[in-house]
Amino acid sequence: MTAPQSQTLDRGLRILEHLAAAGSPRPVMEVAAAVGLHRSITYRLLRTLEDRGFVERDDAGRFGLGLAVSVLARGVRTSLQASATARLTPLVERFGCTGFLVVRAGDDAVTLTSVEPRDVPSHVTRRPGTRHPIGRGAPGLALLMPDPPTDDDRPELVTARATGWAVSEGEVIPGVRSVSAPVVGPDGTARAAVAVVHTGARDDAEALGRAVVDVARALAADLP
């Protein structure tokens, strides 16, 4: 391997790569050991990344990826995002729900883009960059649906595989329900997940689930 053009930048990127792979906040000493740097150097780099929003610190002082990473990711897979916006818009207007596209980042489900309905009294806002643990909420479950089944799978995940779409209520936002389906690539893995969020029970829940699956399949067909 050739020497990096910028040692400081290389170190910072290695730290971000480690935090992404770890999937959850890590203490400074663990990060330092993983990237092969002294604790003091690692801490200074983490603080710089924290100042720019690329790293966040939890209450225990551990460091994890920050929302600025997700904001940058909005510029990635632009064609998929554009396709998602075009295909989500009719669904959003038909059902009056907020629709969004989610991808996996480590152990988190991260919103890349969202479409909000017009001419409805109220709706749930889902901002790009929003993240939650992949094991919670319909979008997280949808990203796990193509994975091989295990004995530890949640009952909700087992049901999602049987119906074709995942459903959750109040797991990410109290009182908010979500429906989601995976965008499965040619390799059989989830490239993303299509989801909608709404409040209250619906008489058309099954129709909504099938519509979300249709959008996910259409997006899968758009993949290169």
C-alpha positions, 0 to 999 in steps of 0.5 A: 500500500502506498503512503497516503497523500495526507496522513491526517485525512487518512487517519480521520477517514480510517476512524470514520470507517471503523465507526461505520463498521462498528455500528454503534458508539465506541470508547476512545481507547477502542477506536485508537486501538482499531486504527493503530493510533495513540489515544491523544491523537485519536481523541483530537481527530474525533473532536475535530470530526465532532465539531463538523458533525461527522461524529457524535458523542453519547452520554457515556462519552463514546463516539459514533457516526454523526448526521453530517455523514448521512447528509453527505450520503444524500449525494450518493446514489442520486439516480436511486433517490430520484427514482424513489421520489418519482415512484413514491409521489403517487403512493404518498398522494393516494394514501396521504402518508409520508414516504421515504427511502432508507438504506443501511449504515452499520446497525442503523437504518438511515433515511436518504430522501422523503416525500410528504403528502399535500393537501392533508390536515396533518402528516408525519415529517421524516427528515433525510439523515434520520436514523434508528437501530436496524432492529426497530421499526418497519424500515429496519425490519425490511432491510433485514427481510432478505437475510437468511432466517435465524432462530433469533429473528423477531416474530415481526420479521418472520411475519414480514417475510411471509406477507412481503412487507414489514409493519411496526407501531410506536417502535421509533416514534410513539403513536406512529405506524410504519409500513416498509418493503425491501428494494432487493438487488440482483444479488439478493440483498436489500439495497434499500427499503421503501417505507411510509409512516402514518398515525392511527389505524387504517381500513386500507392497511393491506392495500397500503402494504401491497402498494409499498411492495409495488414501489419497492419492486419498481425501484429494484427494476430501476437498479443498474 
